[in-house]
Amino acid sequence: MVQGSRQWHEKLPFALLGYRTTVRTSTGVTPYLLVYGTEAVIPAEVEVPSLQVIIEAEIDDDEWVEAKGKFSPNWQGPFVVKKVLPNGVLYLTDIEGKMAEMAINVDAVKRYYV
């Protein structure tokens, strides 16, 4: 319980959650359902179904490694500069010598040392 009378505010959200999600005998439903039209979802209940969805999807570890999201590299390459135009435009080729279909500005290219 609370040690002293100055820490009651730390336990208040838990007490209110318990009060608002307890079924009342007069109405047969919770006050939360009457106000919001849906049952309250406790954060612990939200996390468990997401784990069940992952298990049901049967996603392999290899697929999780490939789907890195924002941690995956946001660049392509390396490329070799094939042609330089005077206004700062580059035509690039890949290592195999295939020509890129579009011109790229010098500002969008980083040096890569092999």
Backbone atoms as SQL, in Angstrom:
CREATE TABLE atoms (id INTEGER PRIMARY KEY, chain TEXT, resi INTEGER, resn TEXT, atom TEXT, x REAL, y REAL, z REAL);
INSERT INTO atoms VALUES
  (1, 'A', 1, 'MET', 'N', 0.833, -1.178, 0.000),
  (2, 'A', 1, 'MET', 'CA', 0.000, 0.000, 0.000),
  (3, 'A', 1, 'MET', 'C', 0.880, 1.243, 0.000),
  (4, 'A', 2, 'VAL', 'N', 0.310, 2.371, 0.200),
  (5, 'A', 2, 'VAL', 'CA', 1.022, 3.643, 0.145),
  (6, 'A', 2, 'VAL', 'C', 1.697, 3.922, 1.478),
  (7, 'A', 3, 'GLN', 'N', 2.955, 4.327, 1.433),
  (8, 'A', 3, 'GLN', 'CA', 3.696, 4.703, 2.633),
  (9, 'A', 3, 'GLN', 'C', 3.497, 6.199, 2.869),
  (10, 'A', 4, 'GLY', 'N', 2.695, 6.561, 3.812),
  (11, 'A', 4, 'GLY', 'CA', 2.431, 7.968, 4.103),
  (12, 'A', 4, 'GLY', 'C', 1.303, 8.503, 3.238),
  (13, 'A', 5, 'SER', 'N', 0.856, 9.681, 3.583),
  (14, 'A', 5, 'SER', 'CA', -0.285, 10.257, 2.872),
  (15, 'A', 5, 'SER', 'C', 0.121, 11.067, 1.648),
  (16, 'A', 6, 'ARG', 'N', 1.400, 11.242, 1.408),
  (17, 'A', 6, 'ARG', 'CA', 1.837, 12.071, 0.291),
  (18, 'A', 6, 'ARG', 'C', 2.015, 11.287, -1.007),
  (19, 'A', 7, 'GLN', 'N', 1.888, 9.978, -0.989),
  (20, 'A', 7, 'GLN', 'CA', 2.109, 9.172, -2.182),
  (21, 'A', 7, 'GLN', 'C', 0.820, 8.596, -2.756),
  (22, 'A', 8, 'TRP', 'N', -0.323, 9.087, -2.344),
  (23, 'A', 8, 'TRP', 'CA', -1.593, 8.544, -2.820),
  (24, 'A', 8, 'TRP', 'C', -1.781, 8.770, -4.308),
  (25, 'A', 9, 'HIS', 'N', -1.208, 9.837, -4.844),
  (26, 'A', 9, 'HIS', 'CA', -1.387, 10.153, -6.260),
  (27, 'A', 9, 'HIS', 'C', -0.714, 9.122, -7.170),
  (28, 'A', 10, 'GLU', 'N', 0.260, 8.374, -6.647),
  (29, 'A', 10, 'GLU', 'CA', 0.923, 7.351, -7.451),
  (30, 'A', 10, 'GLU', 'C', 0.013, 6.138, -7.675),
  (31, 'A', 11, 'LYS', 'N', -0.866, 5.845, -6.739),
  (32, 'A', 11, 'LYS', 'CA', -1.758, 4.686, -6.826),
  (33, 'A', 11, 'LYS', 'C', -3.128, 5.030, -7.385),
  (34, 'A', 12, 'LEU', 'N', -3.439, 6.305, -7.553),
  (35, 'A', 12, 'LEU', 'CA', -4.757, 6.730, -8.009),
  (36, 'A', 12, 'LEU', 'C', -5.136, 6.171, -9.383),
  (37, 'A', 13, 'PRO', 'N', -4.253, 6.189, -10.402),
  (38, 'A', 13, 'PRO', 'CA', -4.662, 5.633, -11.703),
  (39, 'A', 13, 'PRO', 'C', -5.051, 4.157, -11.636),
  (40, 'A', 14, 'PHE', 'N', -4.363, 3.383, -10.805),
  (41, 'A', 14, 'PHE', 'CA', -4.685, 1.964, -10.675),
  (42, 'A', 14, 'PHE', 'C', -6.032, 1.770, -9.979),
  (43, 'A', 15, 'ALA', 'N', -6.302, 2.590, -8.972),
  (44, 'A', 15, 'ALA', 'CA', -7.587, 2.504, -8.276),
  (45, 'A', 15, 'ALA', 'C', -8.733, 2.895, -9.203),
  (46, 'A', 16, 'LEU', 'N', -8.538, 3.944, -10.004),
  (47, 'A', 16, 'LEU', 'CA', -9.582, 4.367, -10.936),
  (48, 'A', 16, 'LEU', 'C', -9.822, 3.321, -12.017),
  (49, 'A', 17, 'LEU', 'N', -8.753, 2.687, -12.499),
  (50, 'A', 17, 'LEU', 'CA', -8.919, 1.632, -13.499),
  (51, 'A', 17, 'LEU', 'C', -9.738, 0.483, -12.922),
  (52, 'A', 18, 'GLY', 'N', -9.438, 0.091, -11.698),
  (53, 'A', 18, 'GLY', 'CA', -10.207, -0.968, -11.057),
  (54, 'A', 18, 'GLY', 'C', -11.662, -0.590, -10.855),
  (55, 'A', 19, 'TYR', 'N', -11.911, 0.646, -10.474),
  (56, 'A', 19, 'TYR', 'CA', -13.282, 1.105, -10.248),
  (57, 'A', 19, 'TYR', 'C', -14.062, 1.178, -11.556),
  (58, 'A', 20, 'ARG', 'N', -13.425, 1.690, -12.607),
  (59, 'A', 20, 'ARG', 'CA', -14.125, 1.895, -13.876),
  (60, 'A', 20, 'ARG', 'C', -14.341, 0.604, -14.661),
  (61, 'A', 21, 'THR', 'N', -13.571, -0.436, -14.356),
  (62, 'A', 21, 'THR', 'CA', -13.702, -1.686, -15.108),
  (63, 'A', 21, 'THR', 'C', -14.383, -2.791, -14.313),
  (64, 'A', 22, 'THR', 'N', -14.939, -2.481, -13.162),
  (65, 'A', 22, 'THR', 'CA', -15.673, -3.450, -12.356),
  (66, 'A', 22, 'THR', 'C', -17.150, -3.405, -12.744),
  (67, 'A', 23, 'VAL', 'N', -17.738, -4.577, -12.959),
  (68, 'A', 23, 'VAL', 'CA', -19.142, -4.663, -13.362),
  (69, 'A', 23, 'VAL', 'C', -20.035, -4.249, -12.194),
  (70, 'A', 24, 'ARG', 'N', -20.983, -3.358, -12.452),
  (71, 'A', 24, 'ARG', 'CA', -21.940, -2.898, -11.444),
  (72, 'A', 24, 'ARG', 'C', -23.173, -3.794, -11.477),
  (73, 'A', 25, 'THR', 'N', -23.708, -4.109, -10.316),
  (74, 'A', 25, 'THR', 'CA', -24.872, -4.994, -10.249),
  (75, 'A', 25, 'THR', 'C', -26.134, -4.310, -10.757),
  (76, 'A', 26, 'SER', 'N', -26.232, -3.006, -10.610),
  (77, 'A', 26, 'SER', 'CA', -27.453, -2.309, -11.035),
  (78, 'A', 26, 'SER', 'C', -27.588, -2.270, -12.557),
  (79, 'A', 27, 'THR', 'N', -26.497, -2.091, -13.261),
  (80, 'A', 27, 'THR', 'CA', -26.554, -2.004, -14.730),
  (81, 'A', 27, 'THR', 'C', -26.097, -3.286, -15.405),
  (82, 'A', 28, 'GLY', 'N', -25.272, -4.064, -14.744),
  (83, 'A', 28, 'GLY', 'CA', -24.754, -5.296, -15.332),
  (84, 'A', 28, 'GLY', 'C', -23.567, -5.068, -16.264),
  (85, 'A', 29, 'VAL', 'N', -23.095, -3.841, -16.361),
  (86, 'A', 29, 'VAL', 'CA', -21.934, -3.524, -17.205),
  (87, 'A', 29, 'VAL', 'C', -21.000, -2.607, -16.423),
  (88, 'A', 30, 'THR', 'N', -19.845, -2.342, -17.011),
  (89, 'A', 30, 'THR', 'CA', -18.875, -1.459, -16.367),
  (90, 'A', 30, 'THR', 'C', -19.173, -0.003, -16.705),
  (91, 'A', 31, 'PRO', 'N', -18.796, 0.926, -15.841),
  (92, 'A', 31, 'PRO', 'CA', -18.957, 2.345, -16.172),
  (93, 'A', 31, 'PRO', 'C', -18.185, 2.740, -17.434),
  (94, 'A', 32, 'TYR', 'N', -17.056, 2.108, -17.672),
  (95, 'A', 32, 'TYR', 'CA', -16.268, 2.400, -18.869),
  (96, 'A', 32, 'TYR', 'C', -17.065, 2.068, -20.128),
  (97, 'A', 33, 'LEU', 'N', -17.762, 0.940, -20.116),
  (98, 'A', 33, 'LEU', 'CA', -18.583, 0.549, -21.262),
  (99, 'A', 33, 'LEU', 'C', -19.728, 1.534, -21.479),
  (100, 'A', 34, 'LEU', 'N', -20.327, 2.017, -20.406),
  (101, 'A', 34, 'LEU', 'CA', -21.417, 2.980, -20.542),
  (102, 'A', 34, 'LEU', 'C', -20.941, 4.309, -21.130),
  (103, 'A', 35, 'VAL', 'N', -19.742, 4.735, -20.756),
  (104, 'A', 35, 'VAL', 'CA', -19.237, 6.028, -21.220),
  (105, 'A', 35, 'VAL', 'C', -18.690, 5.940, -22.639),
  (106, 'A', 36, 'TYR', 'N', -17.838, 4.933, -22.908),
  (107, 'A', 36, 'TYR', 'CA', -17.112, 4.874, -24.179),
  (108, 'A', 36, 'TYR', 'C', -17.698, 3.892, -25.191),
  (109, 'A', 37, 'GLY', 'N', -18.609, 3.050, -24.784),
  (110, 'A', 37, 'GLY', 'CA', -19.245, 2.125, -25.711),
  (111, 'A', 37, 'GLY', 'C', -18.427, 0.902, -26.047),
  (112, 'A', 38, 'THR', 'N', -17.325, 0.689, -25.382),
  (113, 'A', 38, 'THR', 'CA', -16.481, -0.482, -25.598),
  (114, 'A', 38, 'THR', 'C', -15.824, -0.859, -24.276),
  (115, 'A', 39, 'GLU', 'N', -15.424, -2.099, -24.163),
  (116, 'A', 39, 'GLU', 'CA', -14.758, -2.534, -22.942),
  (117, 'A', 39, 'GLU', 'C', -13.329, -2.001, -22.902),
  (118, 'A', 40, 'ALA', 'N', -12.831, -1.757, -21.715),
  (119, 'A', 40, 'ALA', 'CA', -11.459, -1.281, -21.535),
  (120, 'A', 40, 'ALA', 'C', -10.488, -2.412, -21.836),
  (121, 'A', 41, 'VAL', 'N', -9.388, -2.070, -22.491),
  (122, 'A', 41, 'VAL', 'CA', -8.344, -3.042, -22.794),
  (123, 'A', 41, 'VAL', 'C', -7.128, -2.701, -21.949),
  (124, 'A', 42, 'ILE', 'N', -6.709, -3.634, -21.141),
  (125, 'A', 42, 'ILE', 'CA', -5.543, -3.435, -20.294),
  (126, 'A', 42, 'ILE', 'C', -4.298, -3.596, -21.166),
  (127, 'A', 43, 'PRO', 'N', -3.265, -2.768, -20.984),
  (128, 'A', 43, 'PRO', 'CA', -2.074, -2.853, -21.839),
  (129, 'A', 43, 'PRO', 'C', -1.454, -4.240, -21.912),
  (130, 'A', 44, 'ALA', 'N', -1.524, -5.029, -20.855),
  (131, 'A', 44, 'ALA', 'CA', -0.977, -6.386, -20.894),
  (132, 'A', 44, 'ALA', 'C', -1.756, -7.253, -21.874),
  (133, 'A', 45, 'GLU', 'N', -3.062, -7.005, -22.033),
  (134, 'A', 45, 'GLU', 'CA', -3.871, -7.772, -22.972),
  (135, 'A', 45, 'GLU', 'C', -3.591, -7.376, -24.413),
  (136, 'A', 46, 'VAL', 'N', -3.108, -6.172, -24.632),
  (137, 'A', 46, 'VAL', 'CA', -2.821, -5.710, -25.984),
  (138, 'A', 46, 'VAL', 'C', -1.579, -6.395, -26.526),
  (139, 'A', 47, 'GLU', 'N', -0.568, -6.625, -25.684),
  (140, 'A', 47, 'GLU', 'CA', 0.686, -7.206, -26.130),
  (141, 'A', 47, 'GLU', 'C', 0.561, -8.687, -26.451),
  (142, 'A', 48, 'VAL', 'N', -0.243, -9.418, -25.732),
  (143, 'A', 48, 'VAL', 'CA', -0.348, -10.861, -25.920),
  (144, 'A', 48, 'VAL', 'C', -0.914, -11.224, -27.291),
  (145, 'A', 49, 'PRO', 'N', -2.007, -10.604, -27.774),
  (146, 'A', 49, 'PRO', 'CA', -2.485, -10.964, -29.103),
  (147, 'A', 49, 'PRO', 'C', -1.473, -10.674, -30.209),
  (148, 'A', 50, 'SER', 'N', -0.645, -9.644, -30.064),
  (149, 'A', 50, 'SER', 'CA', 0.339, -9.366, -31.101),
  (150, 'A', 50, 'SER', 'C', 1.343, -10.507, -31.197),
  (151, 'A', 51, 'LEU', 'N', 1.712, -11.100, -30.067),
  (152, 'A', 51, 'LEU', 'CA', 2.597, -12.251, -30.087),
  (153, 'A', 51, 'LEU', 'C', 1.896, -13.439, -30.723),
  (154, 'A', 52, 'GLN', 'N', 0.603, -13.604, -30.456),
  (155, 'A', 52, 'GLN', 'CA', -0.141, -14.695, -31.070),
  (156, 'A', 52, 'GLN', 'C', -0.229, -14.516, -32.580),
  (157, 'A', 53, 'VAL', 'N', -0.352, -13.288, -33.049),
  (158, 'A', 53, 'VAL', 'CA', -0.397, -13.029, -34.487),
  (159, 'A', 53, 'VAL', 'C', 0.925, -13.417, -35.129),
  (160, 'A', 54, 'ILE', 'N', 2.030, -13.114, -34.477),
  (161, 'A', 54, 'ILE', 'CA', 3.343, -13.476, -35.010),
  (162, 'A', 54, 'ILE', 'C', 3.481, -14.988, -35.096),
  (163, 'A', 55, 'ILE', 'N', 3.033, -15.681, -34.074),
  (164, 'A', 55, 'ILE', 'CA', 3.139, -17.143, -34.069),
  (165, 'A', 55, 'ILE', 'C', 2.245, -17.742, -35.150),
  (166, 'A', 56, 'GLU', 'N', 1.030, -17.204, -35.317),
  (167, 'A', 56, 'GLU', 'CA', 0.119, -17.717, -36.334),
  (168, 'A', 56, 'GLU', 'C', 0.615, -17.423, -37.745),
  (169, 'A', 57, 'ALA', 'N', 1.320, -16.326, -37.930),
  (170, 'A', 57, 'ALA', 'CA', 1.834, -15.977, -39.253),
  (171, 'A', 57, 'ALA', 'C', 3.001, -16.870, -39.650),
  (172, 'A', 58, 'GLU', 'N', 3.607, -17.549, -38.692),
  (173, 'A', 58, 'GLU', 'CA', 4.730, -18.458, -38.927),
  (174, 'A', 58, 'GLU', 'C', 5.845, -17.777, -39.721),
  (175, 'A', 59, 'ILE', 'N', 6.276, -16.634, -39.241),
  (176, 'A', 59, 'ILE', 'CA', 7.351, -15.893, -39.891),
  (177, 'A', 59, 'ILE', 'C', 8.679, -16.447, -39.408),
  (178, 'A', 60, 'ASP', 'N', 9.539, -16.797, -40.356),
  (179, 'A', 60, 'ASP', 'CA', 10.850, -17.345, -40.026),
  (180, 'A', 60, 'ASP', 'C', 11.775, -16.247, -39.513),
  (181, 'A', 61, 'ASP', 'N', 12.836, -16.686, -38.838),
  (182, 'A', 61, 'ASP', 'CA', 13.830, -15.726, -38.358),
  (183, 'A', 61, 'ASP', 'C', 14.521, -15.021, -39.516),
  (184, 'A', 62, 'ASP', 'N', 14.713, -15.723, -40.639),
  (185, 'A', 62, 'ASP', 'CA', 15.360, -15.106, -41.801),
  (186, 'A', 62, 'ASP', 'C', 14.534, -13.939, -42.334),
  (187, 'A', 63, 'GLU', 'N', 13.212, -14.084, -42.330),
  (188, 'A', 63, 'GLU', 'CA', 12.350, -13.007, -42.804),
  (189, 'A', 63, 'GLU', 'C', 12.391, -11.816, -41.851),
  (190, 'A', 64, 'TRP', 'N', 12.509, -12.073, -40.550),
  (191, 'A', 64, 'TRP', 'CA', 12.611, -10.970, -39.594),
  (192, 'A', 64, 'TRP', 'C', 13.905, -10.205, -39.796),
  (193, 'A', 65, 'VAL', 'N', 14.984, -10.914, -40.118),
  (194, 'A', 65, 'VAL', 'CA', 16.265, -10.245, -40.342),
  (195, 'A', 65, 'VAL', 'C', 16.193, -9.375, -41.580),
  (196, 'A', 66, 'GLU', 'N', 15.531, -9.839, -42.637),
  (197, 'A', 66, 'GLU', 'CA', 15.421, -9.061, -43.867),
  (198, 'A', 66, 'GLU', 'C', 14.543, -7.835, -43.680),
  (199, 'A', 67, 'ALA', 'N', 13.530, -7.909, -42.852),
  (200, 'A', 67, 'ALA', 'CA', 12.600, -6.797, -42.649),
  (201, 'A', 67, 'ALA', 'C', 13.093, -5.920, -41.507),
  (202, 'A', 68, 'LYS', 'N', 14.138, -5.189, -41.736),
  (203, 'A', 68, 'LYS', 'CA', 14.743, -4.372, -40.695),
  (204, 'A', 68, 'LYS', 'C', 14.066, -3.024, -40.534),
  (205, 'A', 69, 'GLY', 'N', 13.289, -2.610, -41.517),
  (206, 'A', 69, 'GLY', 'CA', 12.625, -1.315, -41.429),
  (207, 'A', 69, 'GLY', 'C', 13.598, -0.167, -41.546),
  (208, 'A', 70, 'LYS', 'N', 13.582, 0.725, -40.579),
  (209, 'A', 70, 'LYS', 'CA', 14.419, 1.914, -40.667),
  (210, 'A', 70, 'LYS', 'C', 15.894, 1.608, -40.446),
  (211, 'A', 71, 'PHE', 'N', 16.235, 0.407, -39.988),
  (212, 'A', 71, 'PHE', 'CA', 17.625, 0.064, -39.764),
  (213, 'A', 71, 'PHE', 'C', 18.289, -0.543, -40.996),
  (214, 'A', 72, 'SER', 'N', 17.538, -0.757, -42.045),
  (215, 'A', 72, 'SER', 'CA', 18.132, -1.289, -43.268),
  (216, 'A', 72, 'SER', 'C', 18.842, -0.165, -44.013),
  (217, 'A', 73, 'PRO', 'N', 19.830, -0.488, -44.835),
  (218, 'A', 73, 'PRO', 'CA', 20.546, 0.566, -45.557),
  (219, 'A', 73, 'PRO', 'C', 19.628, 1.290, -46.527),
  (220, 'A', 74, 'ASN', 'N', 19.779, 2.600, -46.615),
  (221, 'A', 74, 'ASN', 'CA', 18.951, 3.399, -47.505),
  (222, 'A', 74, 'ASN', 'C', 19.748, 3.881, -48.717),
  (223, 'A', 75, 'TRP', 'N', 20.694, 3.083, -49.157),
  (224, 'A', 75, 'TRP', 'CA', 21.498, 3.438, -50.307),
  (225, 'A', 75, 'TRP', 'C', 21.636, 2.238, -51.223),
  (226, 'A', 76, 'GLN', 'N', 22.048, 2.502, -52.440),
  (227, 'A', 76, 'GLN', 'CA', 22.309, 1.453, -53.416),
  (228, 'A', 76, 'GLN', 'C', 23.746, 1.593, -53.870),
  (229, 'A', 77, 'GLY', 'N', 24.288, 0.531, -54.393),
  (230, 'A', 77, 'GLY', 'CA', 25.645, 0.674, -54.924),
  (231, 'A', 77, 'GLY', 'C', 26.517, -0.480, -54.528),
  (232, 'A', 78, 'PRO', 'N', 27.773, -0.366, -54.790),
  (233, 'A', 78, 'PRO', 'CA', 28.531, 0.761, -55.315),
  (234, 'A', 78, 'PRO', 'C', 28.394, 0.891, -56.834),
  (235, 'A', 79, 'PHE', 'N', 28.624, 2.095, -57.328),
  (236, 'A', 79, 'PHE', 'CA', 28.569, 2.398, -58.748),
  (237, 'A', 79, 'PHE', 'C', 29.890, 3.010, -59.189),
  (238, 'A', 80, 'VAL', 'N', 30.116, 2.973, -60.492),
  (239, 'A', 80, 'VAL', 'CA', 31.290, 3.599, -61.095),
  (240, 'A', 80, 'VAL', 'C', 30.795, 4.760, -61.950),
  (241, 'A', 81, 'VAL', 'N', 31.481, 5.905, -61.852),
  (242, 'A', 81, 'VAL', 'CA', 31.091, 7.068, -62.646),
  (243, 'A', 81, 'VAL', 'C', 31.513, 6.820, -64.089),
  (244, 'A', 82, 'LYS', 'N', 30.541, 6.799, -64.991),
  (245, 'A', 82, 'LYS', 'CA', 30.799, 6.540, -66.407),
  (246, 'A', 82, 'LYS', 'C', 31.007, 7.835, -67.177),
  (247, 'A', 83, 'LYS', 'N', 30.186, 8.846, -66.876),
  (248, 'A', 83, 'LYS', 'CA', 30.256, 10.093, -67.623),
  (249, 'A', 83, 'LYS', 'C', 29.893, 11.242, -66.691),
  (250, 'A', 84, 'VAL', 'N', 30.632, 12.362, -66.818),
  (251, 'A', 84, 'VAL', 'CA', 30.369, 13.549, -66.016),
  (252, 'A', 84, 'VAL', 'C', 30.007, 14.688, -66.953),
  (253, 'A', 85, 'LEU', 'N', 28.865, 15.312, -66.720),
  (254, 'A', 85, 'LEU', 'CA', 28.449, 16.467, -67.508),
  (255, 'A', 85, 'LEU', 'C', 28.836, 17.747, -66.761),
  (256, 'A', 86, 'PRO', 'N', 28.986, 18.861, -67.484),
  (257, 'A', 86, 'PRO', 'CA', 29.479, 20.086, -66.844),
  (258, 'A', 86, 'PRO', 'C', 28.550, 20.680, -65.783),
  (259, 'A', 87, 'ASN', 'N', 27.275, 20.416, -65.805),
  (260, 'A', 87, 'ASN', 'CA', 26.363, 21.010, -64.829),
  (261, 'A', 87, 'ASN', 'C', 26.190, 20.156, -63.571),
  (262, 'A', 88, 'GLY', 'N', 27.083, 19.221, -63.310),
  (263, 'A', 88, 'GLY', 'CA', 27.043, 18.417, -62.097),
  (264, 'A', 88, 'GLY', 'C', 26.209, 17.166, -62.201),
  (265, 'A', 89, 'VAL', 'N', 25.998, 16.676, -63.404),
  (266, 'A', 89, 'VAL', 'CA', 25.204, 15.474, -63.619),
  (267, 'A', 89, 'VAL', 'C', 26.143, 14.305, -63.873),
  (268, 'A', 90, 'LEU', 'N', 25.837, 13.171, -63.248),
  (269, 'A', 90, 'LEU', 'CA', 26.644, 11.963, -63.412),
  (270, 'A', 90, 'LEU', 'C', 25.819, 10.868, -64.058),
  (271, 'A', 91, 'TYR', 'N', 26.467, 10.089, -64.917),
  (272, 'A', 91, 'TYR', 'CA', 25.893, 8.849, -65.425),
  (273, 'A', 91, 'TYR', 'C', 26.695, 7.721, -64.797),
  (274, 'A', 92, 'LEU', 'N', 26.004, 6.825, -64.118),
  (275, 'A', 92, 'LEU', 'CA', 26.662, 5.774, -63.356),
  (276, 'A', 92, 'LEU', 'C', 26.476, 4.414, -64.006),
  (277, 'A', 93, 'THR', 'N', 27.420, 3.533, -63.748),
  (278, 'A', 93, 'THR', 'CA', 27.295, 2.125, -64.117),
  (279, 'A', 93, 'THR', 'C', 27.550, 1.306, -62.863),
  (280, 'A', 94, 'ASP', 'N', 27.000, 0.112, -62.830),
  (281, 'A', 94, 'ASP', 'CA', 27.286, -0.748, -61.693),
  (282, 'A', 94, 'ASP', 'C', 28.592, -1.494, -61.937),
  (283, 'A', 95, 'ILE', 'N', 28.946, -2.359, -61.043),
  (284, 'A', 95, 'ILE', 'CA', 30.215, -3.078, -61.129),
  (285, 'A', 95, 'ILE', 'C', 30.280, -3.938, -62.388),
  (286, 'A', 96, 'GLU', 'N', 29.142, -4.463, -62.828),
  (287, 'A', 96, 'GLU', 'CA', 29.101, -5.317, -64.010),
  (288, 'A', 96, 'GLU', 'C', 29.148, -4.522, -65.302),
  (289, 'A', 97, 'GLY', 'N', 29.042, -3.209, -65.243),
  (290, 'A', 97, 'GLY', 'CA', 29.111, -2.371, -66.431),
  (291, 'A', 97, 'GLY', 'C', 27.767, -2.013, -67.024),
  (292, 'A', 98, 'LYS', 'N', 26.682, -2.339, -66.361),
  (293, 'A', 98, 'LYS', 'CA', 25.359, -1.978, -66.864),
  (294, 'A', 98, 'LYS', 'C', 25.121, -0.492, -66.636),
  (295, 'A', 99, 'MET', 'N', 24.602, 0.172, -67.653),
  (296, 'A', 99, 'MET', 'CA', 24.382, 1.616, -67.583),
  (297, 'A', 99, 'MET', 'C', 23.091, 1.917, -66.820),
  (298, 'A', 100, 'ALA', 'N', 23.128, 2.895, -65.938),
  (299, 'A', 100, 'ALA', 'CA', 21.925, 3.332, -65.237),
  (300, 'A', 100, 'ALA', 'C', 21.052, 4.117, -66.201),
  (301, 'A', 101, 'GLU', 'N', 19.745, 4.063, -66.025),
  (302, 'A', 101, 'GLU', 'CA', 18.817, 4.682, -66.963),
  (303, 'A', 101, 'GLU', 'C', 18.626, 6.168, -66.729),
  (304, 'A', 102, 'MET', 'N', 19.034, 6.685, -65.575),
  (305, 'A', 102, 'MET', 'CA', 18.787, 8.093, -65.320),
  (306, 'A', 102, 'MET', 'C', 20.064, 8.798, -64.890),
  (307, 'A', 103, 'ALA', 'N', 20.034, 10.100, -65.081),
  (308, 'A', 103, 'ALA', 'CA', 21.153, 10.927, -64.651),
  (309, 'A', 103, 'ALA', 'C', 20.963, 11.282, -63.181),
  (310, 'A', 104, 'ILE', 'N', 22.076, 11.387, -62.455),
  (311, 'A', 104, 'ILE', 'CA', 22.031, 11.655, -61.022),
  (312, 'A', 104, 'ILE', 'C', 22.882, 12.876, -60.727),
  (313, 'A', 105, 'ASN', 'N', 22.392, 13.728, -59.839),
  (314, 'A', 105, 'ASN', 'CA', 23.128, 14.919, -59.450),
  (315, 'A', 105, 'ASN', 'C', 24.300, 14.542, -58.556),
  (316, 'A', 106, 'VAL', 'N', 25.356, 15.327, -58.615),
  (317, 'A', 106, 'VAL', 'CA', 26.556, 15.074, -57.823),
  (318, 'A', 106, 'VAL', 'C', 26.247, 15.130, -56.324),
  (319, 'A', 107, 'ASP', 'N', 25.309, 15.974, -55.924),
  (320, 'A', 107, 'ASP', 'CA', 24.981, 16.122, -54.506),
  (321, 'A', 107, 'ASP', 'C', 24.362, 14.862, -53.905),
  (322, 'A', 108, 'ALA', 'N', 23.779, 13.999, -54.733),
  (323, 'A', 108, 'ALA', 'CA', 23.100, 12.801, -54.238),
  (324, 'A', 108, 'ALA', 'C', 24.017, 11.586, -54.177),
  (325, 'A', 109, 'VAL', 'N', 25.311, 11.774, -54.461),
  (326, 'A', 109, 'VAL', 'CA', 26.247, 10.649, -54.536),
  (327, 'A', 109, 'VAL', 'C', 27.293, 10.800, -53.442),
  (328, 'A', 110, 'LYS', 'N', 27.632, 9.676, -52.804),
  (329, 'A', 110, 'LYS', 'CA', 28.704, 9.650, -51.814),
  (330, 'A', 110, 'LYS', 'C', 29.887, 8.887, -52.373),
  (331, 'A', 111, 'ARG', 'N', 31.064, 9.260, -51.932),
  (332, 'A', 111, 'ARG', 'CA', 32.260, 8.521, -52.354),
  (333, 'A', 111, 'ARG', 'C', 32.295, 7.173, -51.641),
  (334, 'A', 112, 'TYR', 'N', 32.764, 6.187, -52.375),
  (335, 'A', 112, 'TYR', 'CA', 32.917, 4.845, -51.820),
  (336, 'A', 112, 'TYR', 'C', 34.282, 4.348, -52.252),
  (337, 'A', 113, 'TYR', 'N', 35.145, 4.064, -51.306),
  (338, 'A', 113, 'TYR', 'CA', 36.504, 3.637, -51.613),
  (339, 'A', 113, 'TYR', 'C', 36.589, 2.126, -51.527),
  (340, 'A', 114, 'VAL', 'N', 37.116, 1.540, -52.578),
  (341, 'A', 114, 'VAL', 'CA', 37.248, 0.083, -52.624),
  (342, 'A', 114, 'VAL', 'C', 38.651, -0.314, -52.254);
